Each structure stands twice: as structure tokens, then as C-alpha cells.
């Protein structure tokens, strides 16, 4: 990790820069796969599953028998943990339900909003080296609360054509409608365009590698909505001399192990704490099974020593991290200064892992600086707000003349006439 000691503002751009790759060839590959899936449907998906996941599939759909088999394969302890996490996620997201109210903007003019669930949503759940069954809970639980009629899940199978059993158990607990064995770009294409087996959805959610992210962005241009643009996962940890170095190091490494293109940023007001954390990171890194991945990720990362809390918060807000952990004595005061972040963890015991799994907040969050404009997945992500208005005769008299004048000024005579014919009836 690079070390910056009291950097000038001119250096901040270098500190907050994310790893960048040339995606030209990647986007070309993604475009070809999407076009093939759009044209050939199931056959293309099966071909790419054989090519990329080395799984020869007769059918894409997960069967009821496979769901029951997964229940037997998952331990009671893990299933209980999944249920506990689901309960907390449900409680947190159910509290986000929108209650619209009717508003009289003028006598006789009433306006209101209604929240309506997106009818068909698609969830992408990565498999590979880290099958993210927790993401099933994060995405399917609010979809179910919102009232989505069809919840479609795609996830890659292993070489034997089986889906990770914990993913299937989490899907059953959360209420997923249909599950398909499809990963990568082909899964995104199947949900975006629809195939003989996989229903076309209206919005796609979920994380993935750079190919999945590129596929989501491409299909969002003309076919389907997506949850948010995203990149590799990241964390920023803020600490002063009261922080526990072993906690900080553990938090940095928990994010670094996600992938070689992940990034961590440590900002502190204490020179002694910076060196203490640096040593602790090396000690803990040597004990990790995924130390090669974490070590590569740390090459993209920084330690930063700043003068004071104000500079600490200014740099953090400039970075706009996906995850922000504040381990300082005055974390409540600093929390009030957070402007750009996906999810914030306060105090020494609020590790990012809590939010990743079971505290109740959603772990599907904006990365790559998108926290300056996007929020993480929540109940509203699965809903649309439809506006309504009702005008009676008094309402026409109240706003009719204004509508006529504004329509005339925009040279939209038919707009003006739609109001004029009504005014004649009520005047």
C-alpha cells in the first residue's frame, strides 16, 4: 500500500483514483455474447455455460428436487443464520414502505403519488470462488416486500451442473420465484431479452465481475433498467489514536479479499496508529487463505496521514466510498459530516461484515465513486412512483388561465385548447 503523509489537496486526485482497465476488448466480447443470446436464446446460454463454467446442461431451470436436496446439504446452523439475517433484512426494509398522501395544491386540484412494484425483476448472484448467498437475501427480500410478481434469479452452476446449496436455501427463504443455472454475460442477456426458459424482466439487480457489469450497462441502454453502475468493491476506514489496530486491519483485509481489483483506503490523524495498522495488516494477511488476492488488492490501496478530523472527512467525501467505517472517539459527530458514502459503519464494533450479512442494511451499494449520485439498493429500488391528479370545476377555474398562457407562450396550441374547452364549460 502507498503511504501519503499530510498530502496537499493537489494529491487527493491521485489518492482517490480507482484502478482502471482498458475495457475496449471486454466490451466487444460482451456485445457479441449478448447478441448471440438475443438471437439463439437457451441454446446460446447453454453453449456459454459449457465454455465458461464447464457445465453441460440439459435444462437451465433449477428443479424442485434440487431445491429439496439443497435443504439437506446445508447445515442447520447455517440455515438458522440465513433465517436470522433474512429477518433483520426484512425488518429494516419493511420500515421503508412509502405512504403517499393527497395534497391540494389549489382548491379543486388534488395531487398524489402511489408506489407500485416493478412486476418482473431479475437478480444476478455470482458463484465462482465466493458464492454470494447473502446477496440473495439482500436482493430478493426487498423485492418480495415491495410486491414484485416475478422474481427471477440467475447464478452460475459448478462443473457438475449444480448450484451452490446455500444459494438455493437463501432463495427459498427469501421467496424467489424462479431460479436458473446461468452465469456471466449470458445470464444478463437471458434476463434482459428473455429466452425459451428465462423470462424477460424489467430491471436487473446484482453484483458481478467486469464482464457482468459491462453486460448490465450495455443492456440498460435500450432494453432493461439496472440497479446502478458499479465497479470493484471498496472500503474506507477512518481512525484516530483510539482505534483498535487489529480491528482496522481486519476491516481493510475483509474488503481486500474480494478480488484483485478491490481497493481499500485508510485515513488517520495518528502517525503511530498508521504504522501500527500497517504492521497488523501484514501479520493478518499472512494468515488468510485468500492472501494472494488480498495482497494484489492492497497494491491498489493507500494509507493516508492527515492533520485533523476536518481534513479526514473532506478526503473521505472526495473518495465517496462504497463502505465507510469510522473508528474514532467522536464517530457520532463525524457521521453528521458524511456526504458521500454507500453505507456507514460507526464505532469499533460495527464491522463491514455485519452489514454484509446480518445487521439488516443492504450490501448492494454504489462503488467507483458513484456514491456521489447513487444510493444502495433499498425498497424504492423495486418500486415506481406513479403520480395522480384530479381536477373539478373549481380546479379548472383556479389554474385554467395560467395553463392557457403557458401553453400559448410555448406555441403549443393544442395544449392550450385542451384547457380552453373545459374553461368554457365552467365559466
Secondary structure, DSSP 8 states (H G I E B T S, - for coil): -EEEES--GGGHHHHS-------HHHHHHHHHHHHHHHHHTHHHHHHHIIIII----S-SB--HHHHHHHHHHS-HHHHHHHHHHHHHHHHHHHTT------EEEETTEEEEEEEEE-SEEEEEE--TTS--HHHHHHHHHHHHHHT-SEEEEEE---TTS---HHHHHHHHHHT-SEEEE--HHHHHHHHHH--SSS---SEEE----HHHHHHHHHHTTTT-EES----S-EEEEEE-TTS-HHHHHHHHHHHHTT-TT-EEEEEES-HHHHHHHHHHHHHHHTT-TTHHHHHHHHTT-EEEE-SSHHHHHHHHHHH-EEEEEEESTTHHHHHTT--SEEEEEESTT--HHHHHHTSSS------TTGGGT-----GGGGEEEEEEEEE-HHHHHHHHHHHHHHHHHTT-HHHHHHHHHHHHHH-
